Amino acid sequence: MRSPVAKKYPYRHSEHGHERIDNYYWMRDRENPEVIDYLNSENEYLESVMEPHKKFQEALFQEMKSRIKEDDQSVPFFKSGYFWYTRFEEGSQYPLYCRKKESLEAEEEIILDVNALAEGKSFYQVGAASTSSNQNILAYAADEVGRRIYTLYFKDLSTGKLVFETIPEITGNIAWATDNKSIFYTKQDAQTLRSHQVFLHILGTDPAEDKLIYEEKDEEFTCGVHRTKSMEYILIHSQSTISSEIRFLDSSNPQGDFKLIQTREDDLEYAADQFGDYFWIRTNANGAKNFKMVKAPIENAAKENWEDVIPHRAEVLFENFDLFSDYFVTEERSNGLTELHIHFWDESGSKQLIFPEDTYSAWIGNNPEFESKTFRFGYNSLTTPASTYEFDPISEKRTLLKQQEIIGGYDSSAYHSERVWAKSHDGVEVPISLVYKKSEFKKDGSNPLLLYAYGSYGFSMDVYFSSSRLSLLDRGFVYAIAHIRGGEDLGRAWYEDGKLLKKKNTFTDFIACAEHLIKEDFTSSEHLYAQGGSAGGLLIGAVMNEAPALFNGMVANVPFVDVVTTMLDESIPLTTGEFKEWGNPKDKEFYDYMLSYSPYDQVKEKEYPNLLVTSGLHDSQVQYWEPTKWVAKLRELKKDKNLLLLQTNMEAGHGGASGRFNALRELSLDYTFLLMLENLAS
């Protein structure tokens, strides 16, 4: 089968006296049968190319699936008189939400069976599930399309029946008041999908009569609602890329008026929780670039009353905290690695948890009870499966509660992980975490290597264990994560050096990491591959334009590649809220800079590596037409005979397929593509 050829209907863009001709702008219309026909033709072409490897792909899927403990269960946690947990049954795609009253020996109550709800549906996702204070009513939000537009349902847990009314077209963000009948929820703008309104619903009343509590009118901000850990307060959190504003209300008085903690200011970010008479706040106030912890009296919580608890440190990024009756725990990042510290309220000192590996990830776990004498944390690495621990700050006893079980066995000693550093174009050292199977690795440049990165929004790309990844490692692949600028891996400055007019540092860092891995004989250009998704797909597209000969193949998942056109269109979800991340191209300086790296705009008549692109028709974050247009333009201009494949999931959104096994099927396509290029797909 020959590759599809998209029709060209020239569309003229004109900004700042500069004209761009977009031959594929017409693909934006998902109601146009010609668009759907083109997407189907690309899917059919992919199927024809992959047909010789279809049996291998199915075997690979079964191999990855076979490692999963199908009848698995989360670690139960205690709250409000119940132990709560989720579990999967053998063969099921979706979880069961369960609880046991007062004791783990009590009879199990299944409060939500997502498998039953999803039956007969091509996509199903529960976005939130929360019980009323008396534990009698379950509110849950469900999306049946993949566009992150949810319907809110209410279930009487004493009868198992749906009760009251349903509330359509919400974000999936909810918070109960303590009166067992009042619930706050957020709605999104119908066109941009920006979460911008908070409503109050009273059970038994018409949702059309729900009271609008708050509306976020600044298009660069979104808003959400949640309860504090104590459950005593409802918080409305407004947030832009660089600014925050929080309102609070006693949760026992849902009809009351919300009060401000601190009014919004440019470059002032903060997040709050409550304990006793104070709000405890993580903030970058007063030049605390890497954030700090402060406290403020609830009745007078404005910034002038903030008192430092954990001061700002130039070399440590303060990321998170959790409050307990006897102590609090902080999550901090130093030299690119997470640290957990315990601080006692009686000022008797602090303790740090020590972790044994060179590269790992650790995080504060689910700890809903203030009075707990122990706290839970999570830990994993490239070689250590996901683990939940309980730690006693007094005895310093560390108890493993659960570790991800790999069916068929797994020997971590057979694999090796390490961290190396690459020098970027400006002399900055960039960390790379990598893993490989010892028996398959030769440091002579012959090993295939998959380099992954994200590099945007200050999102730190922590290492993580993947049982599916073993299918690559066992076949000789090295897997590496490049902790490039644009993330926050090495602090806030690491993020700021990879955004706005410094965005190209993200791409040059990735190229430097690739070149370093080649120089050190971990791989060679003939065996080097790259992968990224969403904003990481932008990275793939930009790097592919800049250094196409460096890679044999690339995988771009739901890639954000039409940067200039998207950021000029304020009707598209996420655009206005991201001007502080990418810049506003209505400003010529930003327009010119974006244009210089936008993958779609920079496609040239030259040779490109093998490329697999994946997309979702209902994607609410990266619209399906971006990867579709990109592939069409590449087909038109590229001068090589390398593979160019586009797979569009016609029934899913940004997160891909729902269900744990359907998601594995999508991953099996990515892996088969890579293994095929290495002649290992047999």
MARTOR-394689 format. One record per residue (C-alpha): residue number from 1; x, y, z. Coordinates in steps of 0.02 Angstrom, whole numbers, plus 32768, in hexadecimal, padded with zeros to 4 digits. Example, Ala and Ser with C-alpha at 12.3 -4.5 7.8 and 13.67 -1.06 7.14 Angstrom:
! residues 2
PT  num    xx    yy    zz
PT    1  8267  7F1F  8186
PT    2  82AC  7FCB  8165
! end
This chain:
! residues 682
PT  num    xx    yy    zz
PT    1  8000  8000  8000
PT    2  8042  80AC  7FD2
PT    3  804C  8133  8057
PT    4  7FB9  81AD  805B
PT    5  7FC8  8253  8002
PT    6  7F66  82E0  8054
PT    7  7F0F  8360  7FE9
PT    8  7F4F  8411  7FF3
PT    9  7EDC  84A5  800C
PT   10  7F4C  853D  8029
PT   11  7F1E  85A9  80BE
PT   12  7F77  864E  80D7
PT   13  7FAE  8686  8186
PT   14  7FEC  8737  819A
PT   15  803A  877B  8239
PT   16  80B3  880A  8254
PT   17  80C3  8822  8199
PT   18  80FA  876E  8182
PT   19  8095  86F0  811D
PT   20  808D  8634  8134
PT   21  8034  85BF  80BD
PT   22  7FE6  8529  8114
PT   23  7FAF  84A7  8095
PT   24  7F62  8437  8119
PT   25  7F02  84B2  8184
PT   26  7E61  8461  8146
PT   27  7E83  83CA  81B2
PT   28  7E41  8429  824B
PT   29  7D8E  83FD  821D
PT   30  7D68  8356  826F
PT   31  7CB8  835D  8228
PT   32  7CFD  835B  8177
PT   33  7CF0  82AA  8130
PT   34  7D8E  82CC  80CB
PT   35  7DEF  82E2  816E
PT   36  7DAD  823F  81B7
PT   37  7DD2  81E6  8113
PT   38  7E86  8224  811A
PT   39  7E9D  81EC  81CE
PT   40  7E56  8141  81A2
PT   41  7ECB  8135  810C
PT   42  7F61  8158  817C
PT   43  7F27  80D3  81F7
PT   44  7F12  8058  8167
PT   45  7FBE  8080  8125
PT   46  800A  8063  81D0
PT   47  7FB1  7FBC  81DB
PT   48  7FF5  7F89  8130
PT   49  80A8  7FB8  815F
PT   50  809E  7F5F  8206
PT   51  8043  7EC6  81C1
PT   52  80E2  7E5B  81B3
PT   53  80FF  7E7A  826D
PT   54  804C  7E67  82A6
PT   55  806A  7DBF  82FA
PT   56  8105  7E03  8350
PT   57  80A4  7E9B  838E
PT   58  801D  7E2C  83D5
PT   59  80A0  7DBD  8427
PT   60  80F6  7E56  846E
PT   61  8051  7E95  84B4
PT   62  8032  7DEC  8505
PT   63  80E4  7DEB  8549
PT   64  80CD  7E95  859B
PT   65  8020  7E68  85D9
PT   66  8061  7DC5  8623
PT   67  80D1  7E25  869D
PT   68  803D  7E81  86E9
PT   69  7FED  7E3B  8785
PT   70  7F3C  7E3D  8745
PT   71  7EE6  7E23  87EC
PT   72  7F42  7EB3  883F
PT   73  7F13  7F27  88CE
PT   74  7F4F  7FCF  890F
PT   75  7F8A  7FE3  89C3
PT   76  7EF0  800B  8A2D
PT   77  7EEF  80B0  8A8B
PT   78  7E82  80DE  8B20
PT   79  7E12  8177  8B21
PT   80  7D6A  81A5  8B6E
PT   81  7D4B  80F9  8BB8
PT   82  7D75  8093  8B1D
PT   83  7E06  8041  8AC7
PT   84  7E05  8076  8A10
PT   85  7E5A  8024  897C
PT   86  7E48  7FFA  88C4
PT   87  7E63  7F50  8877
PT   88  7E62  7EF9  87CE
PT   89  7E1A  7E50  87A9
PT   90  7E6D  7DD8  8731
PT   91  7E47  7E06  867D
PT   92  7DF7  7EAD  86A9
PT   93  7E26  7F51  8657
PT   94  7DE8  7FC5  86E1
PT   95  7DF3  7FD0  879E
PT   96  7D77  7FAB  8827
PT   97  7D6A  8032  88AE
PT   98  7D57  7FDA  8956
PT   99  7D4E  7FF9  8A11
PT  100  7D45  7F98  8AB5
PT  101  7CFA  7FE1  8B52
PT  102  7D72  7FF8  8BE6
PT  103  7DD6  7F59  8BC6
PT  104  7E2E  7F04  8B36
PT  105  7DD9  7E66  8B72
PT  106  7D2D  7EB1  8B51
PT  107  7CC2  7E85  8ABB
PT  108  7CF4  7EDB  8A1A
PT  109  7C7F  7F5B  89CF
PT  110  7C96  7F82  8916
PT  111  7C5E  8037  8906
PT  112  7C87  804A  884D
PT  113  7CA3  7FC6  87C7
PT  114  7CEF  8024  8735
PT  115  7CED  7F86  86C9
PT  116  7C2F  7F7F  86D3
PT  117  7C21  8039  86AD
PT  118  7C96  802A  8617
PT  119  7C40  7F92  85CC
PT  120  7C17  7FAE  8515
PT  121  7C76  8052  850E
PT  122  7D13  806F  84A7
PT  123  7D55  80EC  8527
PT  124  7D30  8104  85DF
PT  125  7D8C  8162  8667
PT  126  7D5F  8190  871A
PT  127  7DAA  8239  8740
PT  128  7D7A  824D  87F7
PT  129  7D22  81E4  887B
PT  130  7CFC  822C  8926
PT  131  7C84  8202  89B3
PT  132  7C1C  8277  8A1D
PT  133  7C53  8295  8AD1
PT  134  7BD9  8215  8B14
PT  135  7C1D  8199  8A92
PT  136  7B6F  8176  8A4D
PT  137  7B76  81CA  89A2
PT  138  7BFC  81AD  891F
PT  139  7C16  8236  889D
PT  140  7C79  8202  8804
PT  141  7CA1  8254  875D
PT  142  7CAB  81F0  86BC
PT  143  7CEA  8218  860C
PT  144  7CAE  81A9  857D
PT  145  7D09  8201  84EE
PT  146  7DBA  822B  8527
PT  147  7DAA  82E6  8519
PT  148  7DAC  82FD  85D6
PT  149  7CF9  833A  85DB
PT  150  7CA4  82DC  8668
PT  151  7BF6  82B7  86A9
PT  152  7BDD  82B6  8766
PT  153  7B78  8228  87B2
PT  154  7B3D  8205  8863
PT  155  7B2D  8156  88AC
PT  156  7AD5  8125  894D
PT  157  7B4F  80AB  899D
PT  158  7ACA  805E  8A0C
PT  159  7A63  8025  8975
PT  160  7AE5  8025  88EA
PT  161  7A70  808D  887E
PT  162  7A8F  812E  8821
PT  163  7A2D  81B7  8877
PT  164  7A06  826E  8862
PT  165  7A37  82C3  87C1
PT  166  7ACB  82BE  874A
PT  167  7B31  8357  871F
PT  168  7B79  8357  866E
PT  169  7C0E  83AF  8622
PT  170  7C7B  83CA  86BB
PT  171  7D38  83BE  86CE
PT  172  7D36  832A  8745
PT  173  7D73  8396  87D6
PT  174  7D01  838C  8870
PT  175  7D01  83B0  892C
PT  176  7C7C  8384  89AE
PT  177  7C48  83F8  8A3A
PT  178  7C2F  83A5  8AE4
PT  179  7B6F  83AF  8AE2
PT  180  7B63  8313  8A73
PT  181  7AF8  836B  89F1
PT  182  7B62  83FA  89AB
PT  183  7BE7  83DB  8929
PT  184  7C57  8455  88CB
PT  185  7C8C  8430  8818
PT  186  7CE3  8489  878A
PT  187  7CAD  84A3  86D7
PT  188  7D13  84C9  863C
PT  189  7CFA  8544  85AF
PT  190  7C9D  84E7  8526
PT  191  7D1A  8518  84A0
PT  192  7DC3  852B  84F3
PT  193  7DA1  84A9  857C
PT  194  7DF3  851F  85F9
PT  195  7DB6  84F8  86AA
PT  196  7D6F  85A0  86DA
PT  197  7CD4  858E  8746
PT  198  7CAC  8545  87F2
PT  199  7BF8  8516  8817
PT  200  7B9F  84D9  88B4
PT  201  7B20  844E  88A2
PT  202  7AA3  8417  8927
PT  203  7A6D  8362  8917
PT  204  79B9  8352  88E0
PT  205  79B3  83F8  8884
PT  206  79B7  841F  87CB
PT  207  7A6D  8434  8790
PT  208  7A30  84C0  871E
PT  209  7A11  8523  87BD
PT  210  7ABF  8506  8805
PT  211  7B11  85A1  884D
PT  212  7BA9  85E7  87F5
PT  213  7C24  85FE  8884
PT  214  7CBB  863E  8825
PT  215  7CEA  8667  8772
PT  216  7D9E  867A  8739
PT  217  7D96  8701  86B3
PT  218  7E50  8711  8691
PT  219  7E6C  869F  85FB
PT  220  7F1D  8677  8633
PT  221  7EDA  8627  86D3
PT  222  7E7E  8586  86FA
PT  223  7E28  855C  879D
PT  224  7E09  84C0  8804
PT  225  7DB7  8493  88A9
PT  226  7DEE  841B  8933
PT  227  7DEA  83FF  89F0
PT  228  7E79  8410  8A68
PT  229  7EC1  8374  8AB8
PT  230  7E60  839D  8B58
PT  231  7DC0  83A6  8AEE
PT  232  7D99  8447  8B4D
PT  233  7DAB  84BD  8AB8
PT  234  7D7D  84C5  8A01
PT  235  7E01  8518  8995
PT  236  7DEA  8566  88E9
PT  237  7E95  856C  8897
PT  238  7EAD  85DF  8800
PT  239  7F4F  85C1  87A3
PT  240  7FAE  8600  870C
PT  241  805B  85CD  86D6
PT  242  80AB  864C  874C
PT  243  8024  8686  87C6
PT  244  7FAD  863F  8849
PT  245  7F17  8678  88AD
PT  246  7EBA  8611  8931
PT  247  7E10  862E  8981
PT  248  7DD3  85CC  8A18
PT  249  7D2F  85A3  8A6F
PT  250  7D01  8540  8B0A
PT  251  7CC1  849B  8AC2
PT  252  7C34  8496  8B42
PT  253  7BEE  8538  8AF9
PT  254  7BDF  8517  8A3E
PT  255  7B6A  85AA  8A23
PT  256  7BE9  8622  8A6E
PT  257  7C5E  869B  8A17
PT  258  7D0D  8669  89E3
PT  259  7D9D  86D1  8A24
PT  260  7E45  86F1  89D3
PT  261  7EE9  86B0  8A1A
PT  262  7F51  8722  89AB
PT  263  7F1F  8782  8910
PT  264  7F77  8754  886E
PT  265  8018  87A6  8839
PT  266  8086  8789  87A2
PT  267  810E  870A  87CA
PT  268  80C1  86DD  8874
PT  269  8093  8626  8882
PT  270  8050  85CF  891C
PT  271  7FF3  8533  8953
PT  272  7FA6  8519  89FF
PT  273  7F6A  8498  8A7C
PT  274  7F24  84B3  8B2A
PT  275  7F50  8470  8BD6
PT  276  7F17  84BC  8C7A
PT  277  7F09  8579  8C71
PT  278  7F7C  858E  8BDC
PT  279  7F89  8579  8B23
PT  280  802B  8525  8AF2
PT  281  8065  8564  8A4B
PT  282  80E5  8538  89C5
PT  283  8115  85D7  896B
PT  284  8198  8635  8906
PT  285  8170  86DA  895E
PT  286  81F8  875B  897A
PT  287  8273  8715  88FD
PT  288  8269  865F  8936
PT  289  8287  861D  8886
PT  290  8295  8569  88C2
PT  291  8200  857E  8937
PT  292  81F4  8577  89F3
PT  293  8175  854B  8A7B
PT  294  811B  85D0  8AE0
PT  295  8089  85D6  8B59
PT  296  8000  8658  8B68
PT  297  7F72  866E  8BE6
PT  298  7ECC  863A  8B99
PT  299  7E73  86DA  8BCB
PT  300  7EFA  874A  8B82
PT  301  7F52  86E4  8AFD
PT  302  7F90  876A  8A84
PT  303  8045  876A  8A4E
PT  304  8080  87EC  8ACB
PT  305  8059  876E  8B56
PT  306  80B8  86DD  8B0A
PT  307  813E  8697  8B7D
PT  308  81CA  8629  8B3C
PT  309  81C8  8574  8B77
PT  310  8240  8529  8AF6
PT  311  82A6  85B8  8AAD
PT  312  82D8  85C8  89F8
PT  313  8379  8571  89C3
PT  314  83CC  8596  891E
PT  315  8406  84E3  8906
PT  316  8366  8487  893A
PT  317  82BD  8486  88E3
PT  318  8230  847C  8964
PT  319  81AA  8413  890E
PT  320  8126  83D7  8988
PT  321  80F6  83BA  8A3E
PT  322  807C  8354  8AA6
PT  323  803D  837E  8B55
PT  324  8025  830A  8BEB
PT  325  7FFA  8328  8CA1
PT  326  80AC  8308  8CE0
PT  327  8116  8338  8C49
PT  328  8114  836B  8B93
PT  329  816D  8320  8AFD
PT  330  81BF  8382  8A70
PT  331  81E8  834A  89C0
PT  332  8281  83A3  897D
PT  333  82F0  8392  88E4
PT  334  83AD  83A2  88ED
PT  335  8426  8381  885E
PT  336  8395  833B  87FB
PT  337  8360  82B9  887C
PT  338  82CC  82BC  88F4
PT  339  82E9  82BF  89AF
PT  340  8268  82A1  8A39
PT  341  8280  82F9  8AE1
PT  342  821E  82E8  8B83
PT  343  820E  8384  8BF2
PT  344  81C9  8377  8CA4
PT  345  8153  83FE  8CE3
PT  346  81AA  83FE  8D8C
PT  347  8248  843B  8D33
PT  348  82A8  83A2  8D6C
PT  349  82FB  8399  8CC2
PT  350  82E1  834C  8C18
PT  351  830B  82A9  8BC2
PT  352  832E  827B  8B0D
PT  353  8303  81D8  8AB8
PT  354  839B  8191  8A5E
PT  355  8385  8133  89BA
PT  356  8405  80B7  8977
PT  357  8408  80D2  88BA
PT  358  8461  8150  884C
PT  359  83C2  817D  87F0
PT  360  8312  8163  8835
PT  361  826E  81BA  885A
PT  362  8219  81CD  8903
PT  363  817C  8228  8937
PT  364  8106  8247  89C8
PT  365  807C  81C5  89C1
PT  366  7FC5  81C5  89F0
PT  367  7FB8  81FB  8AA7
PT  368  7F06  8238  8AC9
PT  369  7F0A  822C  8B87
PT  370  7F59  82B6  8BF0
PT  371  7F6D  8248  8C89
PT  372  7FD4  81C1  8C34
PT  373  807A  819E  8C8B
PT  374  80C2  8159  8BEA
PT  375  80BD  819B  8B39
PT  376  80BF  8149  8A90
PT  377  8131  816F  89FF
PT  378  814E  8129  8952
PT  379  81F2  80F4  8905
PT  380  822E  80A8  8863
PT  381  82BD  80B1  87E8
PT  382  82E8  8072  873C
PT  383  830E  7FC8  878B
PT  384  82A0  7FC8  8828
PT  385  81E4  7FAB  8810
PT  386  816A  802A  8857
PT  387  8167  8017  8914
PT  388  80FD  805B  89A2
PT  389  8154  806D  8A4A
PT  390  811D  809E  8AF8
PT  391  819A  80FE  8B63
PT  392  819B  8119  8C1E
PT  393  81F4  81BF  8C40
PT  394  821B  8190  8CF4
PT  395  8261  80E0  8CE0
PT  396  8297  8103  8C2B
PT  397  8250  805B  8BFB
PT  398  822A  804D  8B42
PT  399  81A6  7FCA  8B13
PT  400  8184  7F93  8A61
PT  401  80C7  7F88  8A4F
PT  402  80C0  7F5C  8997
PT  403  8132  7F4C  8902
PT  404  80F6  7F39  8850
PT  405  80F6  7E80  882B
PT  406  813E  7E48  8785
PT  407  80EA  7DA6  8751
PT  408  8168  7D26  8713
PT  409  81EE  7D6C  8784
PT  410  8264  7DFE  877C
PT  411  831A  7E07  87B4
PT  412  834F  7EBC  87CB
PT  413  8405  7E87  87D8
PT  414  8400  7E58  871F
PT  415  83EC  7F10  86F1
PT  416  8458  7FA8  870C
PT  417  8426  805F  871E
PT  418  8495  80F8  872C
PT  419  8498  81B2  8714
PT  420  850F  8209  869B
PT  421  8522  82C0  866B
PT  422  852A  8310  85BF
PT  423  856E  83BE  859A
PT  424  84F3  8429  8539
PT  425  851C  84B0  84B9
PT  426  8535  8535  8540
PT  427  859C  84CA  85B6
PT  428  850A  8499  8627
PT  429  8513  83E6  8667
PT  430  8473  8384  8645
PT  431  844F  82E2  86A5
PT  432  841C  8242  864B
PT  433  83D5  81AA  86A5
PT  434  83E7  8104  864C
PT  435  83CA  804B  8663
PT  436  83F9  7FAD  8605
PT  437  8403  7EF2  861C
PT  438  84B3  7EC2  864C
PT  439  84BB  7E24  85E3
PT  440  847F  7E7F  8546
PT  441  84EB  7F1B  8552
PT  442  858F  7F3D  84F9
PT  443  85DB  7FE8  8508
PT  444  8614  7FEB  8453
PT  445  858A  8053  8402
PT  446  852A  7FBA  83C4
PT  447  8499  7FBF  843E
PT  448  83F4  800E  8407
PT  449  83C5  809B  847E
PT  450  831F  80F4  849A
PT  451  8333  81A5  84DD
PT  452  8298  81F0  852E
PT  453  8275  82A0  856D
PT  454  81ED  8320  858B
PT  455  8238  83C9  85B8
PT  456  81A6  8441  85D3
PT  457  8135  8491  8656
PT  458  81B5  8476  86E0
PT  459  8184  83BE  86E3
PT  460  8214  8359  8729
PT  461  822B  82B6  86CA
PT  462  824E  8241  875B
PT  463  828A  8191  8737
PT  464  820D  8106  874C
PT  465  8204  804A  873E
PT  466  81A4  7FFC  86AE
PT  467  8183  7F42  869D
PT  468  8157  7F61  85E5
PT  469  8202  7FB0  85C9
PT  470  8251  7F07  85F0
PT  471  821B  7ED1  8542
PT  472  8296  7F4F  84FB
PT  473  8321  7F33  857A
PT  474  831B  7E76  8566
PT  475  8334  7E8D  84AB
PT  476  83D0  7EF6  84C2
PT  477  838A  7FA6  84CA
PT  478  83D1  802A  853E
PT  479  834A  809E  8582
PT  480  837B  8150  85B1
PT  481  8320  81E9  85F5
PT  482  836B  8294  85CF
PT  483  8345  830E  865D
PT  484  8349  83A6  85EA
PT  485  8324  845B  860E
PT  486  826D  848B  8609
PT  487  824F  840E  8693
PT  488  8274  8438  8749
PT  489  82EB  83A7  8768
PT  490  8377  8418  87A6
PT  491  830D  84A4  87EF
PT  492  82A2  8534  87B5
PT  493  832E  8582  874F
PT  494  8338  84DE  86EC
PT  495  8283  84FC  86B9
PT  496  8297  85B4  8693
PT  497  832E  8590  8624
PT  498  82BF  8523  85B5
PT  499  8224  858D  8598
PT  500  81EE  8629  8539
PT  501  8283  8676  84DE
PT  502  82F7  85EF  8524
PT  503  8290  855D  84E3
PT  504  8316  8524  846B
PT  505  8382  84EF  84FF
PT  506  8308  845D  8512
PT  507  8331  8420  8463
PT  508  83ED  843E  8468
PT  509  83F7  83E5  8511
PT  510  83A4  834C  84C5
PT  511  8419  834E  8430
PT  512  84AE  835E  84A7
PT  513  846F  82C8  850A
PT  514  845F  8261  846B
PT  515  850D  8292  8431
PT  516  8557  8269  84DC
PT  517  8509  81BB  84DC
PT  518  8555  819D  8430
PT  519  85FE  81E2  8463
PT  520  8601  8170  84FD
PT  521  85D6  80D8  8492
PT  522  852E  80B4  84E2
PT  523  84E9  80B3  8430
PT  524  8504  80FD  8382
PT  525  849B  8164  830A
PT  526  846D  80C5  82AE
PT  527  841F  8081  834D
PT  528  83E2  811F  83A5
PT  529  8327  8142  83BD
PT  530  82C5  81CC  8410
PT  531  8217  81D9  845A
PT  532  81AC  8261  84A7
PT  533  80F5  828B  84BD
PT  534  808C  832A  84BB
PT  535  8108  83B7  84DE
PT  536  818A  832C  84D6
PT  537  8149  830F  8426
PT  538  8176  83C3  8400
PT  539  8224  8397  843B
PT  540  822A  8304  83C2
PT  541  81F0  836F  8331
PT  542  826A  83FD  8354
PT  543  82FE  8387  836D
PT  544  82CF  8327  82CF
PT  545  82D8  83C8  826B
PT  546  837B  83FD  82BC
PT  547  83DB  8359  82BE
PT  548  8382  82D6  8253
PT  549  841F  8271  8231
PT  550  843C  8254  82EB
PT  551  83AF  81D5  82FA
PT  552  8378  8138  829F
PT  553  82C5  8149  82DA
PT  554  824F  81B1  8346
PT  555  81A6  819C  8398
PT  556  8139  8236  83B5
PT  557  809D  8218  841E
PT  558  8011  829A  8412
PT  559  8095  831C  83E1
PT  560  807E  83D8  83F3
PT  561  80CF  840A  834E
PT  562  806D  849B  8302
PT  563  80A6  8517  8385
PT  564  808B  85BF  8330
PT  565  7FDE  859D  82E9
PT  566  7FA1  8550  838B
PT  567  7FE2  85DC  83FA
PT  568  7F8F  865D  8388
PT  569  7EE6  8607  8399
PT  570  7E99  8632  8441
PT  571  7E02  85C3  841E
PT  572  7E6E  8527  8432
PT  573  7E77  84D4  84DE
PT  574  7F10  8505  8544
PT  575  7F4B  8593  84D2
PT  576  7F2A  862D  853D
PT  577  7F62  85D6  85DB
PT  578  800C  85B1  8590
PT  579  8047  865B  8556
PT  580  80BF  865F  85EB
PT  581  8106  85B6  85B6
PT  582  8120  85D1  84FC
PT  583  8101  868B  84E4
PT  584  8078  86E7  8487
PT  585  809C  86EB  83CC
PT  586  8037  8789  83BB
PT  587  80D9  87D4  83FA
PT  588  8150  87D1  8365
PT  589  81E6  879F  83CF
PT  590  818C  8701  8407
PT  591  8143  86E3  835B
PT  592  81ED  86E4  8309
PT  593  8239  8675  8391
PT  594  81AC  85F5  838C
PT  595  81B0  85F1  82D0
PT  596  8269  85C8  82D4
PT  597  824A  8523  8330
PT  598  8194  84F4  830F
PT  599  81A4  8443  82C6
PT  600  8117  8456  8249
PT  601  8156  84FC  8207
PT  602  820A  84C0  81FC
PT  603  81EE  8421  8195
PT  604  8269  842D  8103
PT  605  8294  83CC  8066
PT  606  8314  8357  80B3
PT  607  8329  82A9  80FA
PT  608  82D7  827B  819E
PT  609  82E5  81E2  820F
PT  610  8260  815B  821A
PT  611  81CB  81A3  8277
PT  612  812F  815F  82CE
PT  613  80AD  81E0  8303
PT  614  8017  81B9  8371
PT  615  7F7D  8224  838F
PT  616  7ECD  8224  83D6
PT  617  7E36  8269  8377
PT  618  7DE8  82AC  8418
PT  619  7E87  82F3  8463
PT  620  7E5C  838D  84CA
PT  621  7F10  83C4  84E3
PT  622  7F6A  83A8  843F
PT  623  7EE7  83AF  83B7
PT  624  7EED  831B  833F
PT  625  7F0E  838B  82AA
PT  626  7FBB  83BE  82E7
PT  627  800E  8312  82D1
PT  628  7FA1  82F3  8238
PT  629  7FD9  8391  81DE
PT  630  808D  8371  8211
PT  631  808E  82C4  81C5
PT  632  803B  8303  8126
PT  633  80BF  838C  8112
PT  634  814C  8313  8136
PT  635  8108  829C  80B1
PT  636  8108  832B  8035
PT  637  81B8  836D  8056
PT  638  8229  82E6  809D
PT  639  82AE  82A1  8028
PT  640  82CB  81F5  8074
PT  641  827A  814B  806A
PT  642  8270  8133  8126
PT  643  81CE  8100  8179
PT  644  814F  8186  81A5
PT  645  80B7  8141  8201
PT  646  8021  8195  8252
PT  647  7FAC  8138  82C7
PT  648  7F0F  8197  82FF
PT  649  7EA4  814A  8387
PT  650  7DF6  8178  834B
PT  651  7DAA  8157  83F6
PT  652  7E24  81A7  8471
PT  653  7E70  824A  84AA
PT  654  7F15  828C  84ED
PT  655  7F35  81FC  8563
PT  656  7F18  8177  84E0
PT  657  7EAC  80DE  84F7
PT  658  7E52  80BE  859A
PT  659  7E69  801A  85F6
PT  660  7F0E  7FD1  862E
PT  661  7F1A  7F51  85A1
PT  662  7EE2  7FC6  8515
PT  663  7F6D  803D  8548
PT  664  7FE9  7FAD  853B
PT  665  7FAF  7F8B  848A
PT  666  7FDD  803C  845A
PT  667  8087  8028  84AD
PT  668  80A3  7F86  8450
PT  669  8096  7FE7  83AD
PT  670  811D  8062  83E5
PT  671  8191  7FD5  841A
PT  672  8171  7F6C  837E
PT  673  819E  8002  8312
PT  674  8244  8017  836D
PT  675  826D  7F5D  836F
PT  676  823F  7F50  82B7
PT  677  82C0  7FD5  828C
PT  678  8341  7F6C  82E9
PT  679  830A  7ECD  828F
PT  680  82D3  7E87  8337
PT  681  8217  7E7D  8314
PT  682  8212  7DC3  82F6
! end
